[in-house]
Structures are given as C-alpha cells and as structure tokens.
Amino acid sequence: MDRSPQALQALLKELEPVEGLDLLTATADLERYSRDAYDYSPVLEPLFRDCRAQLVVRPHSVDAVVAVTAACARARIPLTLRGSGTGNYGQCVPLEGGVVMLMGELRAVREIDGATGVVEVECGCLLKDLDRQLADQGRQLRLMPSTWRSASVGGFIAGGSGGIGSVRWGFLRDPGHLLGLEVVTLEPQPRVLHLKATEAEPLNHAYGTNGIITALTLSTAARVDWHQVSVDCPDWSTAVTLAQRCQQAAVELFLCTVLDRRIVAGLPAWSGPDQGCHRVLLLVGPDGVGTVHRLASSLGATVQDLGPEASHQGNGLRELSWNHTTLHMRQQDPSWTYLQMLLPQPELPLMESLSERWGDDLLWHLEGVRHAGGSRLAALPLVRWQGKDALEELIASCRELGAVIFNPHVITVEDGGLGIVDGEQVAAKRVHDPAGLLNPGKLKGWPA
Ligand SMILES: Cc1cc2nc3c(=O)[nH]c(=O)nc-3n(C[C@H](O)[C@H](O)[C@H](O)COP(=O)(O)OP(=O)(O)OC[C@H]3O[C@@H](n4cnc5c(N)ncnc54)[C@H](O)[C@@H]3O)c2cc1C
C-alpha cells in the first residue's frame, strides 16, 4: 500500500481530467467524510478519532467509479466507500487513510418490475427516495434501518443488518432479499460484473471490503397503509407478553418495539405523554388494529391508536425504534451506550438476572424480529458506560445466559457478527480486490 504524499499527488493529477468526478481536498471535507456515528461506542471513538482520508472523490457515473478504481489499483492506494456515513461502528472510516469515495451521486432507480416488484437501483439512492418511488407502484421496502431518511441503499446492504420490517422479513442476509449486484472490481483494468444472488451474497454486510457495489437488485413487498399503535403496559412482563402475542397473531406487523419506562421518559416530547409505563410501539396493518386492542385489553394494557402513519414527517414510531432509541437517550445523556443481541427463549430470566446486577444502568429495549422462520426478540439495551472492563463483563454475562451478541464495539465484520471468518467473503475479496485495497483493516479473514 502506498500512502505517500507523492503517490497522492500523482493520483490527483491522473484524476483531474476525469469527467463527472469531484475531487475534494479541503481539510474540513477530509475530516467530515472520514467519520460516521462511531461515537456511540466509547470503545471505538479513540480508535477512529484520528483516521483521515487523504483525498475524497465523488463520482457521478459508473464510468467515473471505474476511473477512480483503476487509478487507485495502479498506485496501490487504499480506497474506502461511503454512502451517507450513518453507520455506527466506523464501517466507512478509512483506517489506513487513502481515498474515500462518496457514492451518493449514483442514485437512479433503474427499473421496478411491474409484475414482481423487484427493483434495480443505484447504490447511492436514499432509502426514503427509493421507498417513495416504490409507493407509486404499490410497493414498499421490506427492510430499512431507522436511519432510512438519510441512509443509502448500498450502505444499508454493505453495512446494515435489519431494522424496521425485521419483525416480518427477518434480516438482510436471509436469502431472498438481495437478488443481484452490479460490482466494480479494484484492479488496474477494472471489470463491471453483474452478480446473481448466490455470487452477490458474500458482499452482503461485508463493509465494502470485497467489491464496489454500483447497483443492487432487491425484492420488495406489497405496500401497506401502516397504522401506528402505542400501548402502555403496567409492568415489564406484560409488555414482553403483549409483543410476543402480537407477533404470533394473524396480523401484519412492520414494527414491534418494547421500551422500558425509563426510556419512554427520555424520548422527545413529540413521542406522546409519559404515563410512567413500559411501552410497546407497533406498526400494524389497518385490519389488525382491532386485534391489537383486543390482545392489549386482555392483558390490562392501555392502547393509543395514533392512526395511519404520515411517514414523510420524521416524527413517527419508526424514529423511536432500533438505534433511534439509543440516539434519543444519548441526546439526553451521552454516557449511554448500547449492546445488540438475540435473546434466548424464554427471554425474561436473562433480563431479570442482568437488571438485578445492573439496576438503572441497564435499560431494556426490545425489537420483535423473525429469526430462522420463527418469532424472536432482539435486544438493544441502553448501557451506562462504566469502562471497557464493565462492558466486557456484561457481554460475558449475556453470553453465559444464552444471548447471541452482535457486538457494536468492534472494528471487523467478523467480530461484529458471530466471530467466525466467512470463507466466501474472503474468496470474493480475492476476486474483486486482489491487492487488498478496499477498506483495509475491516475484514479479519484477509491477512494484514
Ligand atoms: C441512529 C441510528 C440508527 C440506526 N439504525 C439502524 C437499523 O435500524 N438497522 C441497521 O441495520 N443499521 C442501523 N444503523 C446503522 C446505519 O445507519 C445503517 O446501516 C445504514 O443503512 C447505513 O447506510 P449509509 O448509507 O449511511 O452507509 P455508510 O455508513 O456510508 O456505509 C456503511 C458501510 O457500507 C459500505 N458501503 C457504502 N456504500 C457502498 C457501496 N456502494 N459498495 C460497497 N460498500 C459500500 C461502507 O464502506 C461502510 O462499510 C443506525 C445508525 C444510527 C446512527
């Protein structure tokens, strides 16, 4: 790898004449585009704080992407891709400096198949823009992060995992969501490849380490006019039981969030009055609202029907779910951080045991998800930062009690997942990035 100022100067000279390519060299741009939301993790913050791109480029076409890629490959300069930079583990932070490539100008929706709803879309398209265009055809996204207004579709596939919709559609890596990719290889003579679902899979959640995605083919769902329902529950076990009963009922759900009453108290005022209760937030199909009422009243919970979602406004239940809960709590008090896990069944014993030890420093936030075809609860608990040792003790206790941890305080793809090197991800890197220049340091299976 060559990160010398001379190599950078030569690269700049080579890229200046390229059509449809912006070159950004101002210090403020180099800083701004070398960061994401990694400060949610006090472990990662000091590790990423000083990482800087040496050059930022913004291509407006696939041809311009190819020109940048060829130049970086010839000069052996690291290249890191950036969608909207909303990742929260530093996925798009250039650990080794080099070039950061902003993918946001490649944003056309190329085709929506009228019969199947399958969409082909360029990587930089914002999820909100894609969802709006799908709505015109009676379709919607199956899965989206709570950052769906600002995040790009390419960044979601490469860096995200699931979110709103996971209660029905599981996770991004479940077969059937990603149907194909257009990929540019990082070679002196780059190739533009069209990968079918099986070949595309290793690039799904690989942090852009094993191929540059320029377009994606995704399945979609029939559009539903989601209704927002908020249910206040007198105790935690009622809230958990209600969420589970809703997940198991014959109603269509798009979101099922369970919040501890201390989190409800920390949410913005627009989220509704705090009655001192634990809360279940649901996006439910219009014909399921009555059933939710029935299930809630049988448990002694109080339903507030907020009516159809006006999702253009940015203050709906979506913005109180997934990591937006963490965002709101951190706005109140930045000493909150968080964890991510799939809870074992039954769920309550683990939560009770850990709450006993952690008290007010561990607040439960659950999300209903579909996992391996069944209804499960994932947890994104708020954790008061008390140092790395305390966090590691908590992670170890969760594992001992049967939770599967997806650690948001680590750098590599593997450590954030199940800790296992995925041979197919590494094999794809060998084919698409033989010199190992893409987002170096993030794929553990690739030797340094
Ligand atoms: C408040 C908050 C809430 C969040 N909620 C969720 C959630 O519910 N679910 C979830 O999964 N995530 C969530 N996230 C994380 C993040 O917002 C999402 O994963 C989002 O989809 C990332 O999109 P982005 O465009 O910002 O990607 P970026 O952050 O720019 O990039 C993410 C990764 O993708 C790579 N990448 C970007 N573009 C390309 C490309 N064209 N080709 C190859 N690789 C590429 C980058 O190098 C990086 O490794 C949340 C984050 C925050 C701060």
The ligand as an ORCA input file, in Angstrom:
! r2SCAN-3c Opt
* xyz 0 1
  C     -29.429      6.410     14.989
  C     -29.008      5.227     14.154
  C     -29.926      4.234     13.894
  C     -29.563      3.117     13.122
  N     -30.475      2.109     12.911
  C     -30.118      1.023     12.178
  C     -31.027     -0.047     11.951
  O     -32.193      0.004     12.359
  N     -30.603     -1.105     11.238
  C     -29.335     -1.179     10.701
  O     -29.011     -2.171     10.050
  N     -28.467     -0.162     10.874
  C     -28.818      0.924     11.596
  N     -27.927      1.955     11.757
  C     -26.650      1.918     11.042
  C     -26.741      2.626      9.652
  O     -27.489      3.807      9.744
  C     -27.391      1.771      8.580
  O     -26.798      0.508      8.495
  C     -27.380      2.447      7.201
  O     -28.124      1.658      6.317
  C     -26.017      2.682      6.617
  O     -26.189      3.358      5.376
  P     -25.187      4.516      4.921
  O     -25.563      4.933      3.554
  O     -25.116      5.571      5.929
  O     -23.839      3.668      4.871
  P     -22.376      4.114      5.321
  O     -22.339      4.309      6.778
  O     -21.894      5.197      4.458
  O     -21.574      2.783      4.944
  C     -21.820      1.567      5.599
  C     -20.831      0.531      5.062
  O     -21.147      0.254      3.715
  C     -20.021      0.460      2.871
  N     -20.529      0.977      1.609
  C     -21.221      2.131      1.397
  N     -21.548      2.232      0.099
  C     -21.042      1.137     -0.515
  C     -21.035      0.672     -1.862
  N     -21.616      1.362     -2.830
  N     -20.419     -0.509     -2.140
  C     -19.840     -1.236     -1.153
  N     -19.807     -0.850      0.119
  C     -20.406      0.326      0.439
  C     -19.150      1.441      3.623
  O     -17.781      1.329      3.255
  C     -19.377      1.006      5.056
  O     -18.547     -0.089      5.358
  C     -28.255      3.039     12.571
  C     -27.333      4.066     12.839
  C     -27.701      5.141     13.626
  C     -26.692      6.209     13.877
*
